[in-house]
Amino acid sequence: MTELTLALEGSTYAGSVAVIRGTEVIADVTLEGIDGNVPAAGRGERMLPAVAECLKRSGVNGRDVARIICGAGPGRFTSLRVAGAVAKGLATGYAIDLYAVSSLLLIVAAADPSLGEGEYLAVLDAMRGDCFCARVGIAADGVISERGSAVVRSSREIQELATAEPELRLVGPGQRIAGAPHARGVSKLLPQIIAAGPVNLPSWEPDYGRLPEAQVKREAAERPVR
């Protein structure tokens, strides 16, 4: 029987889950789609029910899953933390390996319709006028790969880069090519994710990209006035 992969993605409030047989997505769920427009504050609580719903739609049992792959960020602190905790808990419970993949890479991999050969800049809101971004390439054979680490850039810098490099196509929420990270994108990245090896389960944490907004505000409030 072809191996099953359970994928989770939580870098945005619209988290997602997918069950993949081989490299075929057999079921996927977006958190918003479970019971309507779930408020942002409540979406973290929906990740585990989304996993259960996705497994139900795919007609498989969690014990049949060979591996779990989780979007590693960067992105929203709370959503990433919840997805990461659920992924680690399930991997521990099922005694299987946990793998991680860049959430920015999932923006390109999950694009619908699929993107063609070329250079892309995957962009995701980082708040405070900034964005997380990473260069992503799609080769002639369809292989999708990051071409540089994720960085934080201002929205102005990203637009300037797009003007200076017109061949670089921006993809992400609100960008020239609309897209968002989604667990189903794992299906196009599976060989390279597996080749990179599993994470160290006890110590792994998502890459949040920057300090959470609440911590920034708290530290600013506690800073002495001169």
C-alpha positions as CSV (number, residue, x, y, z in Angstrom):
1,M,0.0,0.0,0.0
2,T,1.3,3.5,-0.9
3,E,2.4,5.4,2.2
4,L,0.2,8.1,3.7
5,T,1.4,11.5,4.8
6,L,-0.5,13.8,7.1
7,A,0.3,17.5,6.5
8,L,-0.5,20.5,8.7
9,E,0.0,24.1,8.0
10,G,-0.5,27.0,10.5
11,S,1.5,30.0,9.4
12,T,-1.8,32.0,8.8
13,Y,-5.1,32.1,10.6
14,A,-6.5,30.1,7.7
15,G,-4.7,26.9,8.7
16,S,-5.0,23.7,6.8
17,V,-4.6,19.9,6.9
18,A,-4.1,17.4,4.1
19,V,-3.9,13.6,3.7
20,I,-1.6,12.6,0.9
21,R,-1.3,9.1,-0.5
22,G,2.0,8.8,-2.3
23,T,2.0,12.3,-3.9
24,E,-1.7,12.5,-4.4
25,V,-3.9,14.7,-2.2
26,I,-6.9,12.5,-1.2
27,A,-8.4,15.0,1.2
28,D,-7.8,18.5,2.5
29,V,-9.4,20.8,5.0
30,T,-9.1,24.6,5.5
31,L,-9.9,25.6,9.1
32,E,-12.2,28.4,7.9
33,G,-14.2,25.8,6.0
34,I,-15.0,23.5,8.9
35,D,-17.9,25.6,10.4
36,G,-17.9,28.9,8.6
37,N,-15.9,32.0,9.3
38,V,-14.2,31.1,12.6
39,P,-12.9,34.2,14.3
40,A,-9.1,34.5,14.3
41,A,-8.9,34.1,18.0
42,G,-10.6,30.7,17.8
43,R,-9.0,29.1,14.9
44,G,-6.1,27.6,16.9
45,E,-8.7,25.4,18.7
46,R,-9.8,24.0,15.3
47,M,-6.6,22.4,14.2
48,L,-7.1,19.1,15.9
49,P,-10.8,18.8,14.8
50,A,-9.6,19.7,11.3
51,V,-7.1,16.7,11.4
52,A,-10.0,14.4,12.5
53,E,-12.2,15.8,9.7
54,C,-9.5,15.3,7.1
55,L,-8.8,11.8,8.1
56,K,-12.6,11.1,8.0
57,R,-12.9,12.5,4.5
58,S,-10.0,10.4,3.3
59,G,-11.4,7.2,4.8
60,V,-8.2,6.3,6.7
61,N,-7.2,5.9,10.3
62,G,-4.5,8.0,11.9
63,R,-2.6,4.8,12.7
64,D,-2.2,4.2,9.0
65,V,-0.2,7.5,8.6
66,A,3.5,6.9,7.8
67,R,4.7,10.4,8.6
68,I,3.6,13.9,9.6
69,I,4.8,17.1,7.9
70,C,4.3,20.5,9.4
71,G,4.6,23.9,7.9
72,A,7.6,25.4,9.8
73,G,6.9,29.1,9.3
74,P,7.6,31.9,9.3
75,G,4.2,33.3,10.0
76,R,1.6,34.0,12.8
77,F,3.0,33.1,16.1
78,T,0.0,31.6,17.8
79,S,-1.2,29.7,14.7
80,L,2.2,28.2,14.1
81,R,2.6,27.3,17.7
82,V,-0.7,25.5,17.8
83,A,0.0,23.6,14.5
84,G,3.5,22.7,15.7
85,A,2.1,21.4,19.0
86,V,-0.6,19.3,17.3
87,A,1.9,17.9,14.9
88,K,4.4,17.0,17.6
89,G,1.6,15.4,19.7
90,L,0.4,13.3,16.9
91,A,3.9,12.2,15.9
92,T,4.6,11.2,19.5
93,G,1.2,9.4,19.8
94,Y,1.6,7.5,16.5
95,A,5.3,6.9,17.1
96,I,6.2,8.2,13.6
97,D,8.6,10.8,12.3
98,L,7.8,14.5,12.0
99,Y,9.2,16.5,9.1
100,A,9.1,20.3,8.5
101,V,8.8,22.5,5.4
102,S,9.0,26.2,4.8
103,S,5.5,27.8,4.8
104,L,6.8,30.2,2.2
105,L,7.7,27.3,0.0
106,L,4.1,26.0,0.5
107,I,2.7,29.3,-1.0
108,V,4.3,28.4,-4.3
109,A,3.7,24.7,-4.1
110,A,0.0,25.1,-3.3
111,A,-0.8,27.7,-5.9
112,D,-3.9,27.0,-7.9
113,P,-3.6,26.8,-10.9
114,S,-0.1,25.5,-10.6
115,L,2.7,27.9,-11.5
116,G,5.1,27.3,-14.3
117,E,8.9,27.4,-14.6
118,G,10.4,30.7,-13.3
119,E,11.5,32.8,-10.4
120,Y,9.1,33.8,-7.6
121,L,9.1,35.7,-4.4
122,A,6.8,34.1,-1.9
123,V,5.4,36.9,0.4
124,L,3.5,36.7,3.7
125,D,2.4,39.5,5.9
126,A,4.6,39.9,9.0
127,M,2.6,42.9,10.4
128,R,4.0,46.3,11.3
129,G,4.3,47.1,7.5
130,D,6.7,44.2,7.0
131,C,6.5,40.9,5.1
132,F,8.3,37.6,5.3
133,C,9.6,36.6,1.9
134,A,11.8,34.1,0.2
135,R,13.0,33.5,-3.3
136,V,11.5,30.3,-4.8
137,G,12.4,28.7,-8.1
138,I,10.5,26.3,-10.3
139,A,12.7,24.3,-12.6
140,A,11.8,23.0,-16.0
141,D,11.2,19.6,-14.5
142,G,8.7,21.1,-12.0
143,V,11.0,20.8,-9.0
144,I,10.2,23.6,-6.5
145,S,13.0,24.9,-4.3
146,E,13.9,27.8,-2.1
147,R,16.8,29.9,-3.4
148,G,17.8,31.7,-0.2
149,S,16.6,31.9,3.4
150,A,13.4,33.7,4.5
151,V,13.9,37.3,5.4
152,V,11.8,40.2,6.7
153,R,11.5,43.1,4.3
154,S,9.2,46.2,4.3
155,S,6.4,46.3,1.9
156,R,8.1,49.2,0.2
157,E,11.3,47.2,-0.3
158,I,9.4,44.3,-1.8
159,Q,7.7,46.6,-4.3
160,E,11.1,48.2,-5.2
161,L,12.6,44.7,-5.7
162,A,9.7,43.7,-8.0
163,T,10.2,46.9,-10.1
164,A,14.0,46.2,-10.3
165,E,13.5,42.6,-11.2
166,P,10.4,42.3,-13.4
167,E,11.1,38.6,-14.0
168,L,10.6,38.0,-10.3
169,R,6.9,37.2,-9.8
170,L,5.4,38.0,-6.4
171,V,3.1,35.3,-5.0
172,G,1.1,35.4,-1.8
173,P,-2.0,36.9,-0.2
174,G,-2.7,40.2,-1.9
175,Q,0.2,39.9,-4.3
176,R,0.3,39.9,-8.1
177,I,-0.3,36.2,-8.1
178,A,-2.8,35.4,-5.3
179,G,-1.8,32.4,-3.2
180,A,-1.5,31.2,0.4
181,P,0.4,28.5,2.2
182,H,-1.6,25.3,2.3
183,A,-1.0,21.8,3.5
184,R,-1.8,20.3,0.1
185,G,1.4,21.9,-1.3
186,V,3.3,19.2,0.6
187,S,2.3,16.8,-2.2
188,K,4.6,18.6,-4.7
189,L,7.5,18.8,-2.2
190,L,7.4,15.3,-0.7
191,P,10.7,13.8,-2.1
192,Q,12.8,16.7,-1.0
193,I,11.1,17.0,2.4
194,I,11.8,13.3,3.1
195,A,15.4,13.6,1.8
196,A,16.1,16.4,4.3
197,G,15.2,14.1,7.1
198,P,12.9,14.3,10.2
199,V,13.2,16.9,12.9
200,N,14.3,16.2,16.4
201,L,10.9,15.8,17.9
202,P,11.5,16.9,21.5
203,S,13.4,20.1,20.6
204,W,11.8,21.2,17.3
205,E,9.8,24.5,17.2
206,P,8.5,26.4,14.1
207,D,10.4,29.4,12.8
208,Y,8.3,32.3,13.9
209,G,10.3,34.8,11.9
210,R,10.2,37.5,14.6
211,L,9.0,38.1,18.1
212,P,5.2,37.8,18.7
213,E,3.3,41.1,18.5
214,A,2.2,40.9,22.2
215,Q,5.8,40.5,23.3
216,V,6.9,43.5,21.3
217,K,4.2,45.7,22.8
218,R,5.0,44.5,26.3
219,E,8.7,45.2,26.0
220,A,7.9,48.6,24.5
221,A,5.7,49.4,27.5
222,E,8.3,48.2,30.0
223,R,11.1,50.2,28.3
224,P,12.3,53.0,30.6
225,V,11.4,56.5,29.5
226,R,14.5,58.8,29.1
